[in-house]
Amino acid sequence: MSSGRDDYSKFQAADAELVGISANVAFSQKAFTESLKLNYPLLTDFPELKAIQSYGVLIPERRLAQRSYFIVDKEGIIRYKKILAPKEDLVPTSTLIGEVMKINKG
């Protein structure tokens, strides 16, 4: 599976925006972004964790988010949601792009 960095152009071509968010502090997110040379934004939800709680993916005892995917349409409605179980494989980019295409056609 290729990295999000390599797949970002595929999302753009599908008229979608790719954004990451985590409970990490801002300087950690910045270092991670730079180390992987990511060309899409990684946002921090630290320290409040409001977005992570709102999306129902907070692991409270660890103050971490479960790895998950959400596709939100242009009206702000969640049209696709996948919360991964521990050690579950990442969702392939082709699957996500397919979901985006279905939503865009809808």
Protein Blocks (a to p, Z undefined) as FASTA:
>chain_A
ZZfklmmmmmmmnopacddddfbdfklmmmmmmmnopabdcddfbfklmmmmmnopacfk
nopacdddddddfkopafbdcdddehiacddfklmmmmmmmmmmZZ
